[in-house]
Amino acid sequence: MKSPLEAPEKQIAEETSAKPPSSTPESVIDTSKMSKGQREALELAEASRDPLDERGSFASNLFIGRYDFDRIFPYAAQSEEDRAKGEPFLKELRQYLEANVDADEIDRTGEIPQKNIDDLFAMGAFGVKIPKEYGGLGLSQVNYGRAAMLLGSWDANLTALVSAHQSIGVPQPLILFGNEEQKRRWLPRVAAGEVSAFALTETKVGSDPAKMVIPGRAQVGDGRRRFSFALCRNDDHSHEY
């Protein structure tokens, strides 16, 4: 029985832009004043979106008046096999956090002790999803999520460092899109001791990487810039390394 809160089928079809497969939706964004690089970045982002009429998530359907609880119940439990693979690392991580990480001191000083960073690298916390053949732990996204929850329950600063490194930093894009040569060159390094991040330190960039304009060679630092991913620090004068 249709709920009174569910939108009519005609409205759903209109709002999800349901069209024949052969049709190409027109962009509603004016790109005439954008640079070639900005247009290409936008086109790539738009092409990566899932068509609204094909989305299968519970949350996205809420916006069109649908709430299909079959999508979230029963809850998709992690398999016992996958859970067992992550347990040794998660146990070690929990014990380390409890014995060695002083979250209050990190908040007071604004600094994460280098020993904490080195120790987390040594146990594989910066390479949770990096395959074993490249020096990582080779664990699943779900186990990575469990590790992030554990870190977040102890110290948000460490969570941001470890998570940004392997989500918007070098590892994940390379795992998804890198060729074999790139993976063998970079993944062992970011798994073993080099911190990466998404560098958005230019004045007018904010959270939009398409607005980055300064080439790596125009910047001064003591590290290496890796396309839009980099070793970063922010102080009185922001730098990209």
C-alpha positions as CSV (number, residue, x, y, z in Angstrom):
1,M,0.0,0.0,0.0
2,K,1.4,3.4,-1.0
3,S,2.1,5.7,1.9
4,P,0.7,9.2,1.8
5,L,4.2,10.4,2.2
6,E,5.4,8.8,-1.0
7,A,5.5,11.1,-4.0
8,P,3.3,10.2,-7.1
9,E,5.1,8.1,-9.7
10,K,4.9,10.9,-12.3
11,Q,6.7,13.3,-9.9
12,I,9.3,10.7,-9.1
13,A,10.0,10.1,-12.7
14,E,10.3,13.9,-13.3
15,E,12.6,14.5,-10.3
16,T,14.8,11.6,-11.1
17,S,15.2,12.7,-14.7
18,A,14.2,9.3,-16.0
19,K,15.0,9.3,-19.7
20,P,15.6,6.8,-22.5
21,P,19.2,5.3,-22.2
22,S,20.2,7.0,-25.4
23,S,19.5,10.5,-24.3
24,T,22.2,12.7,-22.9
25,P,21.1,15.1,-20.1
26,E,22.0,18.8,-20.7
27,S,24.2,20.5,-18.1
28,V,22.5,23.3,-16.2
29,I,25.9,24.8,-15.2
30,D,27.3,27.7,-17.2
31,T,30.8,26.6,-18.2
32,S,31.4,29.5,-20.6
33,K,33.6,31.4,-18.2
34,M,35.6,28.4,-16.9
35,S,39.1,27.5,-18.0
36,K,39.6,24.4,-20.0
37,G,40.9,22.6,-16.9
38,Q,37.9,23.6,-14.8
39,R,35.5,22.4,-17.5
40,E,37.2,19.1,-17.8
41,A,37.2,18.7,-14.0
42,L,33.5,19.5,-13.8
43,E,32.7,17.1,-16.7
44,L,34.6,14.3,-15.1
45,A,32.8,14.8,-11.7
46,E,29.4,15.0,-13.4
47,A,30.1,11.9,-15.5
48,S,31.0,10.0,-12.3
49,R,27.6,10.6,-10.7
50,D,25.1,7.7,-10.5
51,P,22.0,8.5,-12.5
52,L,19.2,9.5,-10.1
53,D,16.8,6.9,-11.4
54,E,19.4,4.1,-10.9
55,R,20.4,5.0,-7.3
56,G,19.9,2.2,-4.8
57,S,20.6,3.9,-1.5
58,F,18.0,4.4,1.1
59,A,19.0,8.0,1.8
60,S,18.9,9.3,-1.8
61,N,15.4,7.9,-2.2
62,L,14.2,9.9,0.9
63,F,14.7,13.1,-1.2
64,I,12.0,11.9,-3.7
65,G,9.6,10.8,-1.0
66,R,10.5,7.1,-1.0
67,Y,11.5,5.2,2.1
68,D,12.2,1.6,1.2
69,F,13.2,-0.1,4.5
70,D,14.1,-3.3,2.6
71,R,17.3,-1.4,1.6
72,I,18.5,-1.1,5.2
73,F,16.8,-4.0,7.0
74,P,18.0,-6.5,7.9
75,Y,21.3,-4.7,8.4
76,A,24.1,-6.0,6.1
77,A,26.4,-7.6,8.6
78,Q,30.1,-8.1,8.0
79,S,31.0,-11.7,7.1
80,E,32.7,-13.7,9.8
81,E,35.6,-14.3,7.5
82,D,36.2,-10.7,6.8
83,R,35.7,-9.7,10.4
84,A,38.3,-12.3,11.5
85,K,40.8,-10.8,9.1
86,G,40.6,-7.4,10.7
87,E,40.5,-8.5,14.4
88,P,44.3,-8.8,15.0
89,F,45.0,-5.3,13.7
90,L,42.0,-3.8,15.5
91,K,43.1,-5.4,18.7
92,E,46.6,-4.1,18.4
93,L,45.3,-0.6,17.5
94,R,43.0,-0.5,20.5
95,Q,45.8,-1.6,22.9
96,Y,48.2,1.0,21.4
97,L,45.7,3.9,21.6
98,E,44.9,3.1,25.3
99,A,48.6,2.8,26.3
100,N,50.3,5.4,24.2
101,V,48.0,8.1,22.8
102,D,47.2,11.1,25.1
103,A,44.3,12.7,23.3
104,D,44.1,15.6,25.8
105,E,47.8,16.4,25.4
106,I,47.4,16.4,21.6
107,D,44.6,18.9,22.0
108,R,46.6,21.1,24.4
109,T,49.7,21.2,22.3
110,G,48.2,21.0,18.8
111,E,50.9,18.5,17.9
112,I,50.7,14.7,17.3
113,P,53.9,13.2,18.7
114,Q,56.1,11.8,16.0
115,K,56.5,8.6,17.9
116,N,52.7,8.0,17.6
117,I,52.9,8.6,13.9
118,D,55.9,6.2,13.5
119,D,54.3,3.5,15.6
120,L,51.0,3.7,13.6
121,F,52.9,3.4,10.4
122,A,54.8,0.4,11.8
123,M,51.5,-1.5,12.6
124,G,50.0,-0.7,9.2
125,A,47.4,1.9,10.3
126,F,48.3,4.1,7.3
127,G,48.0,1.3,4.8
128,V,44.8,-0.5,6.0
129,K,43.4,-0.9,2.4
130,I,46.7,-1.0,0.5
131,P,47.2,-4.6,-0.8
132,K,49.7,-6.7,0.9
133,E,51.9,-6.9,-2.2
134,Y,52.5,-3.2,-1.9
135,G,53.3,-3.2,1.8
136,G,49.8,-2.6,3.2
137,L,47.5,-4.7,5.4
138,G,45.1,-5.6,2.5
139,L,42.0,-5.2,4.6
140,S,38.5,-4.4,3.4
141,Q,36.6,-1.1,3.4
142,V,34.5,-2.4,6.3
143,N,37.6,-3.1,8.4
144,Y,39.0,0.3,7.5
145,G,35.7,1.8,8.7
146,R,36.0,-0.1,12.0
147,A,39.5,1.2,12.4
148,A,38.3,4.8,11.8
149,M,35.5,4.3,14.4
150,L,38.1,3.1,16.9
151,L,40.4,6.0,16.2
152,G,37.6,8.5,16.3
153,S,36.5,7.2,19.7
154,W,40.0,8.0,21.1
155,D,41.3,11.0,19.3
156,A,39.8,13.0,16.4
157,N,43.2,14.5,15.4
158,L,44.7,11.1,14.7
159,T,41.5,10.1,12.9
160,A,41.8,13.0,10.5
161,L,45.5,12.3,9.8
162,V,45.1,8.5,9.2
163,S,41.9,8.8,7.3
164,A,42.8,11.7,5.0
165,H,46.1,10.0,4.1
166,Q,44.4,6.9,2.7
167,S,41.1,8.3,1.5
168,I,41.7,11.6,-0.3
169,G,45.5,11.2,-0.2
170,V,47.6,9.2,-2.5
171,P,46.7,5.5,-1.7
172,Q,43.0,5.3,-2.6
173,P,43.2,7.1,-6.0
174,L,46.1,4.9,-6.9
175,I,44.4,1.7,-5.9
176,L,41.3,2.7,-8.0
177,F,42.9,4.3,-11.0
178,G,46.7,3.9,-10.9
179,N,48.6,1.6,-13.3
180,E,50.9,-1.1,-12.1
181,E,54.1,1.0,-12.4
182,Q,52.5,3.8,-10.3
183,K,51.3,1.4,-7.7
184,R,54.7,-0.2,-7.3
185,R,56.4,3.2,-7.1
186,W,54.2,5.0,-4.7
187,L,52.1,2.6,-2.6
188,P,55.0,1.1,-0.6
189,R,56.2,4.5,0.3
190,V,52.8,5.8,1.6
191,A,52.3,2.5,3.4
192,A,55.7,2.7,5.1
193,G,56.3,6.2,6.3
194,E,55.3,9.1,3.9
195,V,52.1,11.0,4.8
196,S,49.9,12.2,2.0
197,A,46.9,14.5,1.8
198,F,44.8,16.5,-0.6
199,A,46.5,19.8,-0.9
200,L,44.0,22.7,-0.9
201,T,46.2,25.4,0.6
202,E,45.9,28.1,-2.0
203,T,44.1,31.2,-0.9
204,K,41.1,31.0,-3.2
205,V,40.7,27.2,-3.4
206,G,38.7,26.4,-0.3
207,S,37.4,22.9,-0.9
208,D,37.4,23.1,-4.7
209,P,40.5,21.5,-6.3
210,A,39.5,22.8,-9.7
211,K,40.5,26.3,-8.6
212,M,44.1,25.3,-7.9
213,V,46.4,27.4,-10.1
214,I,49.9,27.4,-8.6
215,P,52.2,24.8,-10.2
216,G,54.3,22.6,-7.9
217,R,57.5,24.2,-9.3
218,A,56.4,27.6,-8.0
219,Q,56.3,26.5,-4.4
220,V,59.1,26.2,-1.8
221,G,59.2,23.2,0.5
222,D,61.2,20.4,1.8
223,G,59.1,17.5,0.4
224,R,57.7,16.4,-3.0
225,R,54.5,17.5,-4.6
226,R,52.6,14.6,-6.1
227,F,50.1,16.0,-8.6
228,S,47.2,17.4,-6.4
229,F,48.2,15.2,-3.6
230,A,51.0,16.3,-1.3
231,L,52.8,16.3,2.0
232,C,51.3,19.4,3.6
233,R,51.6,21.6,6.6
234,N,49.7,24.8,7.4
235,D,51.2,27.6,9.5
236,D,51.2,31.4,9.3
237,H,52.0,31.0,5.6
238,S,50.4,28.0,4.0
239,H,52.6,25.9,1.8
240,E,52.1,22.9,-0.4
241,Y,54.8,20.4,-0.3
